[in-house]
């Protein structure tokens, strides 16, 4: 039995403690926006926020997550797709297939929280998730756009 | 009773489309259809009217446009809907898309045509009939309004889905006349005059994609996200050595672990574990003590395959060629001779979403929820594997988390899911491959080597060219009927003499191009761009080597051979101009150029790179020009070009699937790296539409990425790079 704080709700889950947080989020909690891509923290499709830091949930055992840890998934980023990152992603038509984009958006949101006005170098270093469709050029542009949006609000 | 649409006699018929229960399968089970998609097919006629197969209009004027092709990110849904909406003259803001199922297509005698989505055909081979579908619906809606008002249809105008009779100052929206229009017989599609693309208002414009919203908040349902009542999950492991004879019987395997329901033998060589969750199924599968009978292929490795291909470079028997003049003689007696051998490795597709399918089988019905490029192929595989007749099968497509050719011709995951689901009648089984399984059992881009020779006369003119490609055949794995009298034309894609699809853009007085087939036990298949990728590396990099030997500028040298190929040349010139060919560069930065044709489209690229003293490569900028004839959505074409640069660069820098002891070695992104954002060059897309043909977009532009970069490296280092990927090559 584990207790998780996901998107502001407390959830009790019955699961082996060595289960990766990713699969608990997907299969026990039922939130499927967070994706499985590699299982070895390489691709970032499983990115979530834990206490405002971006983490790769495929490689975190649920038994190592504390009940007080605040987990935010793509579903919890905003209620109406209104996060500046989501708005910028829409404005620039970033997604192609979309499978990796939950992780990309979550990673970008964490970057902007830490570094509200990121340089290209900051973006290079923070945005390390794999996109097989190759939307990287638009991701970079959208992060900059979201940064400007954040500064206005 | 006969009525007239634009002078054509038609008769009224009572035609009300009622959808059978099969169409509601998805919705009734709580399977959430993606937003941007509607469910008119599943709702029956009460909430609107099906004007024709392509257009369903709701009382609130929403136009639901049916799409048969699959969406895997390439934007084909948006493009096809633009084409229908253009002819329909509807309000773009009230357009929604809906995907049809292959079961519906079969039941309605394939009214929606081909569903398979590959070969960059999504738009170019369906544009004509979908535009006619939109135009026919418009004519029927106008006619219904004319009936309502008792005025000649010729007095009506329409814009944004509102029909107007100016003389009486009346107007009606599509939603008001759709039911009446649906009862009219459709005009003969052949009599419909389509708009001149120069008059397009919706098509040809950089419309925003209509399927983006639910990719922003995690609500888009991919195949791995499907949830059905009572569903169980399965993990699978096939024998890692291809072509193994058999695997142990499942009766000798047990999996007494939490949540596990059953161990299932799938075909002869694979074992699946079914459990209440996928993670439990996967961990139980990994704990099974499976001992494979791996068979004789364990002796095969990358080194033995390389030797096998090398032998083919000088073999006497070939499997297809084109020739003019006498290339061998011309090269033999040339003033200067240039020779080189190139090679490219096996590559995996590595879609972000691993292979998966969710099947539910009972004797009465077989269903599968699957991300597929070939829904009708999925239907056939489902029927075959389940033993349920086609008419009782259906396939519900989810969006694809990447396709790139992997989810088309081969429906192995559907077959597997069906075999497993047969063991649990009526229970949905969601099969997901691990990344490792996905990398181990891909249908790989074929491996090949290429030997090239060129002869120059005393003035540096190319008088003879010999290209011999030796490697594995996709047709031998997937389509043996495509090999005719031992000749396999497909492997020479991009080097063909015939125009219109994948023609070599050069005229050489003495030319010999040959293919030698050498197959291995590794299964191969189409990989975005297919054989244009390898053939472009071989010919376009060698062309730079020959230009240098001739003492000529690579661009000028190419131009001198392209007089008979004006479309190839125009695109090359566009890339050169926008790519600043010949203009000064910052210190240490060098340019390379390449052009190629595939999928009926012409591509060319100029790359700017630098190579540090320690051999570190940086790709700064790629200007890529494309003539795809008609450009349906310029912004999505740019997106495809940008994506193709990333896909092509990943292959150039890192892509390699090694074989050891008969199996694939590189099973995850740690040893099969994918290019990341930091390495993405600035990409500038130059669309050069000639407006006189329909070419593909998703694939053709990849082919020029690697040779443009390799030629720029050659310019930087003075040394040609003849093998990929670059991670294995010391540049300085």
Interface residues (C-beta under 8 A of the other chain):
Chain A: X16 X19 X20 X23 X27 X28 X30 X31 X32 X33 X34 X35 X36 X37 X38 X39 X40 X42 X43 X45 X73 X74 X75 X77 X78 X81 X86 X89 X90 X93 X95 X96 X97 X98 X99 X100 X101 X102 X105 X123 X124 X125 X127 X128 X129 X130 X131 X132 X133 X134 X135 X136 X137 X138 X139 X140
Chain B: X72 X73 X74 X75 X208 X209 X212 X213 X215 X216 X217 X218 X219 X220 X221 X222 X224 X225 X227 X233 X258 X277 X278 X279 X280 X350 X351 X352 X353 X354 X399 X400 X401 X402 X403 X404 X432 X434 X435 X635 X636 X639 X642 X643 X644 X645 X646 X647 X668 X669 X670 X674 X676 X677 X678 X680 X682 X683
